[in-house]
Amino acid sequence: MTDLSALSFEAAMAELEDVVRKLESGSVPLEESINLYERGAALKAHCDAKLRAAEEKVELIRARDGAAVGTVPAEGL
């Protein structure tokens, strides 16, 4: 398995989708399912961290450019 820190967001998402597909198939032995679930949880955490980092960069760019900083709720848009 590839070290998580070396994976881009896109590569980690693709691997996570593969993990989910295998787990949903129901054809994976129990021990492998546990390993896949553990890898999937790690991939999800990695993707979450990458997204948070990207959001922070966008907020810094917006702040630097004088735009309002903060998030806007999606409701009502």
C-alpha positions in Angstrom: 0.0 0.0 0.0 1.1 3.5 -0.8 2.1 5.8 2.1 -0.8 8.2 2.7 1.4 11.2 2.9 2.5 10.6 -0.7 -1.1 10.5 -2.1 -2.8 13.4 -3.7 -6.4 14.1 -2.8 -7.5 12.6 -6.1 -5.4 9.4 -5.7 -6.7 9.0 -2.2 -10.3 9.4 -3.3 -9.9 6.9 -6.1 -8.4 4.4 -3.7 -11.1 5.1 -1.1 -13.8 4.5 -3.8 -12.1 1.2 -4.7 -12.1 0.2 -1.0 -15.8 1.0 -0.7 -16.6 -1.0 -3.8 -14.8 -4.0 -2.5 -16.4 -3.8 0.9 -19.9 -3.4 -0.6 -19.4 -6.4 -2.9 -19.5 -8.7 0.1 -17.1 -11.0 -1.5 -14.0 -10.1 0.6 -13.0 -12.4 3.4 -13.5 -11.1 6.9 -9.8 -10.5 7.7 -9.3 -8.6 4.4 -12.5 -6.6 5.1 -11.1 -5.5 8.4 -7.9 -4.4 6.7 -9.8 -2.6 4.0 -12.0 -0.8 6.5 -8.9 0.3 8.4 -7.3 1.6 5.1 -10.6 3.3 4.2 -10.8 5.1 7.5 -7.2 6.3 7.0 -7.9 7.4 3.5 -11.0 9.3 4.6 -9.0 11.1 7.3 -6.3 11.9 4.7 -8.8 13.4 2.3 -10.5 15.4 5.1 -7.1 16.9 6.0 -6.3 17.7 2.3 -9.7 19.5 2.0 -9.2 21.4 5.2 -5.8 22.5 4.0 -7.2 23.6 0.7 -10.0 25.6 2.4 -7.5 27.3 4.6 -5.4 28.3 1.6 -8.5 29.7 -0.2 -9.4 31.7 2.9 -5.8 33.1 3.1 -6.0 34.1 -0.5 -9.4 35.8 0.0 -8.1 37.6 3.1 -5.0 38.8 1.2 -7.2 40.1 -1.6 -9.4 42.0 0.7 -12.4 39.7 0.3 -14.6 38.8 3.2 -13.2 35.9 5.1 -15.3 33.0 6.4 -17.7 30.4 5.2 -21.1 30.9 3.8 -23.8 28.4 4.6 -25.0 26.5 1.5 -28.6 26.9 2.4 -30.3 29.7 0.6 -27.8 30.0 -2.2 
